[in-house]
Amino acid sequence: MVSQITDLKYTITNSEIESLVLENNFIKELKPKYNIDLKDDKNYLFIKINYSHEIPTIETERKITDKHSTYFGPYTSAQNVKQTLRLMRKIFPYCGSKKITSNPCFYYHLGKCPGVCIGKISTAEYQQTLDKISAFLRGQYSKLVKSLEIQMKNFAKKQKFEKARLLRDQIRSLEKTWMHQTVIFPKKVSWDIFSIYQISGTACVNLFIVREGKLIRKENFVLNNTSDTGSEEILSTFLARYYYDTNSIPNEIILPYNILDQLYNRIVKEKFNKTVKTIIPQKGQKATLIALGKANAEEYLKSTIDNKALEDAKTYTSLKQLQNILNLPELPARIECYDISNISGTSATGSMVVFNFGRPDKSQYRKFRIKTKSTPDDYAMMQEVLKRRFFHSVIPAKAGIHNQEIGSRIESGMTRETWLLPNLIIIDGGKGQLNAALAALRISNLKFRISNKIQIIGLAKKLEEIFIPNRKKPLTLPVNSQALFLLQRIRDEAHRFALKYHRLLRMKKMFT
């Protein structure tokens, strides 16, 4: 490593925790070769209680960005998060509005909001609901049930039987939910059990979360770039990041190895003012659970790698088929697809979606609000979209500049963003839409030259026919063709993106 250093810079921080956060940010930004890379947080969800609004809201978030909000997680399954939120709203109805108005939120009409949005209860009373939700998400079921029982008895003594009944129903729902959890220990222990499995430069950490003697959650975290790193170091790095993010702290952390640098324990102590005991079991139930966790991590990682390899193979096959079918000189690495969405010419929009090597590149997507037409004319609208799109890929006719060399250019005294040229253009439509697109590309005042390497086709939805320039009859692919599946997926994505923007404009127009 030392022999490959070309420069050295360092930043002074106030604590190890600040250093950890800065390192984490640098790893994600710079992607260094020798650092363990926890798969980007966009793959993991947090449940967030946002206190920045008049009525605190419960949301989902991919990254921890707000110091004034409370986060719970991380969750590796978005489906599990949705199920948790549905269950939570059923037991502890919470509001869907951000501020108090005279109009109740949607959930109030369903009986799943306590009415804080219309002032039926105060925000201070609503905070009690949020406290219950926080305890629920932390797995503090026994503590929560005891608190609810005390409140229920107090309401009953004051003859507020309606409120007492609501609390009774919440207690029953909690007990019913808690009964379905798997019992792994007769005592009410609180454990986090970590196991790890490595293969082919990738590692998977399995986490069993045990609260009050019951297994309440299992998570699998994938870490890349681990080929030259031992399991102890991987686990040490992961634990520090995990406990910096999470709000669920056990009494005991159970590990398969002894970790010398216990930064995670210092983070827990500074963040929660609590010291957590670390156990490395050699035999017994805890050692059995670690072995079970390792088997889970192995299964998860192998299935993930196999699925990814299968998906990559299918994608390459579909691109290769497409290249052969359309007689392209090279693999269509960058494919752009265009669609128009409108209702009788009103609120007309155009979309451009980009697929790089068969995968959507959403950072390259563009949407267009049609400016030249307010009557139904898909052909003219498609021409407008393509003119505006290729305005950003202007190549002076005499320059002969290659795609890779295009940078920010100044033309007519104006700097414009430059967009890469595609290998293949797909027009959503038949022969008419394709001819309109070709006419737009040939218009001389665009001041650019389309490379001969760019192919343009039309894909008609009704019979899935492919229209190719200078070919009389459309091309029809077999229904099980991988190339057709790819074209359909790209076309459908362009349609979805155009329709989404059209609906937004239509909604704004309705309110106006």
C-alpha positions in Angstrom: 0.0 0.0 0.0 2.8 2.5 1.0 4.5 2.1 -2.4 1.2 3.2 -4.1 0.8 6.4 -2.1 1.2 9.6 -4.3 -0.1 12.2 -1.8 -1.1 12.3 1.9 -3.7 14.6 3.4 -5.3 14.5 6.8 -8.1 16.2 8.7 -8.1 16.9 12.5 -11.4 16.0 14.3 -12.6 16.4 17.8 -13.4 12.8 18.5 -13.2 9.2 17.2 -16.9 9.4 16.3 -16.4 12.5 14.2 -13.4 10.7 12.5 -15.6 7.7 11.8 -18.3 9.8 10.2 -15.8 11.7 8.0 -14.1 8.4 7.0 -17.5 7.0 6.0 -18.3 10.0 3.9 -14.9 9.9 2.2 -15.2 6.2 1.4 -18.6 6.7 -0.3 -17.3 9.8 -2.2 -13.9 8.6 -3.3 -14.4 4.8 -3.3 -10.8 3.9 -2.3 -9.4 0.6 -3.3 -8.3 -0.6 0.2 -11.2 0.4 2.4 -14.1 -1.9 3.3 -17.1 -0.6 1.6 -20.5 -1.1 3.3 -23.0 -1.2 0.5 -24.4 2.3 0.1 -27.1 3.4 2.6 -29.6 3.8 -0.3 -30.1 0.0 0.1 -31.1 0.4 3.8 -34.1 2.1 5.2 -34.6 3.9 8.5 -37.9 4.8 10.1 -37.8 8.5 11.0 -39.8 10.6 13.4 -39.4 14.1 12.0 -39.8 16.9 14.6 -39.2 19.8 12.2 -43.0 20.2 11.5 -45.8 21.5 13.6 -47.1 18.0 13.8 -44.1 15.5 14.0 -44.3 13.1 11.1 -43.3 9.4 10.7 -41.4 8.8 7.5 -38.9 6.5 5.9 -35.4 7.7 5.0 -32.4 6.2 3.2 -29.8 8.2 5.0 -29.4 9.9 8.4 -29.3 13.6 7.6 -31.3 15.4 10.3 -29.8 15.8 13.8 -33.2 16.9 15.2 -35.1 13.8 14.1 -35.1 10.3 15.7 -34.1 7.3 13.5 -34.8 3.6 13.9 -33.1 0.9 11.9 -31.3 0.2 9.6 -33.7 -2.2 7.9 -32.5 -4.2 5.0 -36.0 -5.0 3.7 -38.3 -2.3 2.5 -41.2 -4.8 2.7 -40.5 -5.3 6.4 -40.6 -1.5 6.9 -44.0 -1.2 5.2 -45.4 -4.1 7.3 -44.0 -2.5 10.5 -45.6 0.9 9.7 -49.0 -0.7 8.9 -48.9 -2.6 12.2 -47.8 0.5 14.1 -50.7 2.6 12.6 -53.1 -0.1 13.6 -52.0 -0.3 17.2 -51.0 3.4 17.7 -52.9 5.6 15.2 -50.7 8.4 14.1 -51.3 11.5 12.0 -50.5 12.0 8.3 -50.4 15.8 8.3 -47.5 18.2 9.0 -49.6 21.1 10.4 -52.8 21.8 12.2 -55.6 23.0 9.9 -59.4 22.9 9.8 -59.3 19.9 7.4 -58.6 16.5 8.9 -56.0 14.2 7.3 -56.9 11.2 5.2 -56.2 8.8 8.1 -58.6 10.6 10.4 -61.5 9.6 8.2 -60.3 6.0 8.5 -60.1 6.2 12.2 -56.3 5.8 12.1 -55.4 9.3 13.3 -56.1 10.7 16.8 -57.2 14.1 15.4 -54.1 16.2 16.2 -54.4 17.6 12.6 -57.7 19.4 13.5 -56.9 20.2 17.2 -58.9 17.4 18.7 -55.9 16.6 20.8 -52.9 18.8 21.6 -49.4 18.2 20.2 -48.3 17.5 23.8 -50.9 14.7 24.0 -49.8 13.5 20.6 -46.2 13.3 21.8 -47.4 10.5 24.2 -48.4 8.5 21.1 -44.9 9.1 19.5 -43.2 8.0 22.8 -45.2 4.7 22.6 -44.2 4.3 18.9 -40.5 4.9 19.9 -40.7 2.2 22.6 -42.4 -0.2 20.1 -39.7 0.3 17.5 -37.0 -0.2 20.1 -38.5 -3.5 21.2 -39.4 -2.4 24.7 -42.7 -4.3 24.8 -42.9 -5.1 28.5 -42.1 -1.6 29.5 -44.6 -0.3 27.0 -47.4 -2.6 28.2 -46.8 -1.7 31.9 -47.0 2.0 31.0 -50.3 1.4 29.1 -51.8 -0.6 31.9 -51.1 2.2 34.4 -52.7 4.8 32.1 -55.7 2.5 31.5 -56.3 2.1 35.3 -56.0 5.8 35.9 -58.6 6.5 33.1 -60.9 3.9 34.6 -60.7 5.4 38.0 -61.7 8.8 36.5 -64.5 7.1 34.7 -63.0 8.0 31.3 -64.0 4.6 30.0 -63.7 5.4 26.3 -60.0 6.3 26.7 -59.5 3.3 28.9 -61.0 1.0 26.2 -58.6 2.4 23.6 -55.6 1.6 25.8 -57.0 -1.9 26.5 -57.2 -2.6 22.8 -53.6 -1.4 22.3 -52.4 -3.7 25.1 -54.2 -6.7 23.5 -52.8 -5.9 20.1 -49.3 -5.6 21.5 -49.6 -8.9 23.4 -50.9 -10.6 20.3 -48.0 -9.3 18.3 -45.5 -10.2 20.9 -46.8 -13.8 21.2 -45.9 -14.4 17.5 -42.2 -13.6 18.1 -39.9 -16.6 18.3 -38.8 -17.4 21.9 -35.1 -18.3 22.0 -34.4 -17.8 25.8 -36.7 -18.1 28.8 -35.2 -15.0 30.5 -35.9 -11.5 29.2 -32.4 -11.1 27.7 -31.4 -8.3 25.3 -28.8 -9.3 22.7 -27.4 -8.4 19.4 -25.8 -11.5 17.8 -23.4 -10.9 14.9 -22.1 -13.5 12.5 -20.0 -13.1 9.3 -19.3 -15.0 6.1 -16.8 -14.1 3.4 -16.5 -15.1 -0.2 -14.9 -13.6 -3.4 -14.0 -10.2 -2.0 -17.4 -9.8 -0.5 -18.6 -10.3 3.1 -22.1 -10.6 4.7 -22.8 -9.8 8.3 -25.9 -11.4 9.8 -27.6 -9.8 12.8 -30.1 -11.4 15.1 -31.8 -8.8 17.3 -33.1 -10.3 20.5 -35.2 -8.2 22.9 -36.9 -9.5 26.1 -35.8 -13.1 25.2 -37.5 -13.1 21.7 -36.0 -12.7 18.2 -37.7 -9.6 16.9 -35.6 -9.0 13.7 -33.0 -10.5 11.4 -30.9 -8.3 9.1 -28.2 -9.1 6.5 -25.6 -6.4 5.5 -23.3 -6.8 2.5 -19.8 -5.4 2.5 -17.6 -5.1 -0.6 -13.9 -4.8 -1.1 -13.0 -7.2 1.6 -10.6 -9.6 -0.2 -7.5 -8.5 1.7 -9.1 -8.0 5.1 -9.6 -10.4 8.0 -13.0 -11.1 9.5 -12.1 -9.4 12.8 -11.2 -6.1 11.0 -14.3 -6.3 8.8 -16.6 -6.8 11.9 -14.8 -4.1 13.8 -15.4 -1.6 11.0 -19.0 -2.7 10.5 -19.9 -2.5 14.3 -18.6 1.1 14.6 -20.8 2.2 11.6 -23.8 0.2 12.7 -23.9 1.5 16.3 -23.3 5.1 15.1 -26.5 4.8 13.1 -28.8 2.7 15.2 -31.0 3.6 18.2 -31.6 0.1 19.4 -29.0 -0.8 22.0 -28.8 -4.3 23.7 -27.4 -5.2 27.1 -25.0 -7.7 25.5 -23.3 -7.9 22.1 -22.4 -11.5 21.1 -19.5 -11.8 18.6 -17.7 -14.8 16.9 -14.3 -13.2 17.4 -12.5 -11.1 20.0 -12.2 -7.5 18.5 -9.2 -5.6 19.9 -10.3 -2.1 18.7 -13.7 -1.7 20.4 -14.6 1.7 18.9 -18.2 0.5 18.7 -18.4 0.3 22.6 -16.9 3.9 22.9 -19.6 5.1 20.4 -22.4 3.4 22.4 -21.0 4.9 25.7 -20.8 8.4 24.2 -24.1 8.3 22.3 -26.3 6.5 25.0 -24.2 6.9 28.2 -24.2 3.1 28.5 -21.6 0.4 28.5 -22.5 -2.8 26.6 -21.0 -6.1 27.6 -19.3 -8.1 24.8 -19.4 -11.9 24.8 -17.4 -14.3 22.6 -19.1 -17.7 23.4 -17.2 -21.0 22.8 -20.1 -23.3 23.4 -23.8 -23.4 24.4 -26.8 -21.6 23.0 -25.1 -18.4 22.2 -22.4 -20.2 20.1 -25.2 -22.2 18.4 -26.9 -18.9 17.4 -23.6 -17.5 16.0 -23.3 -20.7 13.9 -26.9 -20.3 12.7 -26.2 -16.7 11.9 -23.2 -17.6 9.8 -25.3 -20.2 7.8 -27.8 -17.4 7.2 -25.1 -15.0 6.0 -23.7 -17.7 3.7 -27.0 -18.4 2.2 -27.9 -14.8 1.7 -24.6 -13.8 0.1 -24.5 -16.8 -2.2 -28.0 -16.2 -3.4 -27.2 -12.5 -3.9 -24.1 -13.3 -5.9 -25.9 -15.9 -8.0 -28.8 -13.6 -8.7 -26.5 -10.8 -9.7 -24.5 -13.1 -12.0 -27.7 -14.4 -13.6 -29.0 -10.9 -14.1 -25.7 -9.7 -15.6 -25.7 -12.7 -18.0 -29.3 -12.0 -19.1 -28.5 -8.3 -19.7 -25.4 -9.0 -21.8 -27.3 -11.6 -23.8 -30.1 -9.2 -24.5 -27.7 -6.4 -25.6 -25.8 -8.9 -27.8 -29.0 -10.1 -29.4 -30.0 -6.5 -30.0 -26.7 -5.7 -31.6 -27.0 -8.7 -34.0 -30.7 -8.0 -34.9 -30.1 -4.3 -35.7 -26.7 -4.9 -37.3 -25.1 -2.4 -34.9 -21.3 -1.9 -35.3 -20.8 -2.2 -31.5 -22.7 -3.2 -28.3 -25.5 -0.6 -27.6 -24.0 0.5 -24.4 -26.1 3.7 -24.1 -29.7 3.4 -25.2 -32.1 6.4 -25.1 -35.9 6.1 -25.4 -38.4 8.9 -26.0 -42.2 9.1 -25.3 -44.9 11.7 -25.4 -47.8 12.0 -22.9 -50.8 14.3 -23.2 -54.6 14.5 -23.2 -55.9 16.0 -26.4 -52.7 18.1 -26.6 -53.0 19.6 -23.1 -50.3 19.4 -20.4 -48.1 17.7 -23.0 -44.8 16.2 -21.8 -41.9 14.3 -23.3 -39.5 11.9 -21.6 -36.0 10.8 -22.2 -34.8 7.7 -20.3 -31.3 6.4 -20.5 -30.1 2.8 -20.0 -26.4 2.2 -19.6 -25.4 -1.4 -20.4 -29.0 -2.5 -19.9 -29.6 -0.8 -16.6 -31.5 2.4 -16.0 -29.3 5.4 -15.2 -31.8 7.7 -13.6 -29.3 10.6 -13.1 -29.4 10.9 -16.9 -33.2 10.9 -17.3 -34.7 14.2 -18.7 -38.2 15.5 -18.9 -39.6 18.0 -21.4 -42.6 20.3 -21.1 -43.9 20.7 -24.7 -43.9 24.4 -25.7 -44.8 24.6 -29.3 -48.1 22.6 -29.4 -51.3 22.7 -27.4 -53.3 20.5 -29.9 -52.9 16.8 -30.4 -49.8 16.3 -32.6 -47.5 13.5 -31.4 -45.3 13.9 -34.4 -44.6 17.6 -33.9 -44.1 17.0 -30.1 -41.6 14.3 -30.7 -39.7 16.6 -33.1 -39.6 19.3 -30.5 -38.3 16.9 -27.8 -35.5 15.6 -30.1 -34.5 19.1 -31.2 -34.2 20.2 -27.6 -32.4 17.0 -26.6 -29.7 17.2 -29.3 -29.2 20.9 -28.7 -27.1 19.6 -25.8 -25.0 17.4 -28.0 -24.1 19.9 -30.7 -21.0 18.9 -32.7 -19.7 21.4 -35.2 -19.9 19.9 -38.6 -16.2 20.5 -39.4 -14.8 19.4 -36.0 -15.3 15.6 -36.2 -15.2 15.3 -32.4 -15.7 11.9 -30.8 -18.3 11.3 -28.1 -15.7 10.9 -25.3 -14.1 14.2 -26.1 -17.2 16.3 -25.7 -16.9 18.7 -22.8 -18.6 21.9 -21.9 -18.6 24.1 -25.0 -19.4 27.7 -25.7 -21.5 28.4 -28.8 -22.9 31.8 -29.7 -21.5 33.1 -26.5 -23.6 30.7 -24.3 -22.3 27.8 -22.2 -24.5 24.7 -22.3 -24.5 21.3 -20.6 -23.3 18.6 -23.0 -25.0 15.2 -23.1 -23.3 12.1 -24.4 -24.5 10.7 -27.7 -26.4 7.3 -27.6 -25.6 4.2 -29.5 -29.3 3.4 -30.0 -32.4 5.7 -30.0 -35.8 4.1 -29.4 -39.0 6.0 -30.3 -42.2 4.9 -28.6 -44.5 4.5 -31.6 -44.7 3.2 -35.2 -43.7 4.4 -38.6 -45.2 7.9 -38.2 -43.3 8.7 -34.9 -40.1 7.3 -36.4 -40.3 9.4 -39.5 -41.0 12.5 -37.4 -37.9 11.7 -35.3 -35.8 11.3 -38.4 -37.0 14.6 -39.8 -36.0 16.3 -36.6 -32.6 14.9 -36.7 -32.1 16.0 -40.3 -33.1 19.6 -39.8 -30.0 21.7 -40.7 -30.4 24.5 -38.2 -29.6 22.1 -35.3 -25.9 22.6 -36.3 -24.8 19.1 -35.4 -23.8 15.9 -37.1 -25.3 12.6 -36.0 -22.6 9.8 -36.1 -23.2 6.8 -38.4 -22.9 4.6 -35.3 -26.2 5.8 -33.9 -29.2 3.6 -34.9 -32.8 4.9 -34.4 -35.8 2.6 -34.3 -39.6 2.8 -33.5 -41.3 0.3 -31.2 -45.1 0.1 -31.8 -47.0 -1.1 -28.7 -49.9 -2.9 -30.3 -48.0 -5.8 -32.0 -44.6 -5.0 -30.6 -43.3 -4.3 -34.1 -39.9 -2.7 -34.6 -39.7 -0.1 -37.4 -36.2 0.5 -38.8 -35.3 3.4 -41.2 -35.2 2.5 -45.0 -37.0 -0.8 -44.3 -40.5 -1.3 -45.6 -41.8 -4.0 -43.3 -41.5 -3.9 -39.6 -39.4 -6.5 -37.7 -41.2 -8.8 -35.3 -39.2 -10.7 -32.6 -40.1 -14.0 -30.9 -42.2 -13.5 -27.8 -39.4 -15.1 -25.6 -36.6 -12.9 -27.1 -34.3 -11.4 -24.5 -33.8 -8.4 -26.8 -37.5 -7.8 -27.0 -37.8 -8.0 -23.2 -35.1 -5.3 -22.9 -36.8 -3.1 -25.5 -40.2 -3.4 -23.8 -38.6 -2.6 -20.4 -37.0 0.5 -21.7 -40.1 1.6 -23.6 -42.3 1.1 -20.5 -39.9 3.1 -18.4 -40.1 6.0 -20.9 -43.9 5.8 -20.8 -44.0 5.8 -17.0 -41.6 8.8 -16.7 -43.5 10.9 -19.3 -46.9 10.0 -17.7 -45.6 10.9 -14.2 -44.6 14.4 -15.4 -47.9 14.8 -17.4 -50.0 14.0 -14.3 -48.0 16.5 -12.3 -48.6 19.3 -14.8 -52.3 18.3 -15.1 -52.7 18.4 -11.3 -51.1 21.9 -11.2 -53.4 23.1 -14.0 -56.5 21.8 -12.1 -55.6 23.7 -9.0 -54.8 26.9 -11.0 
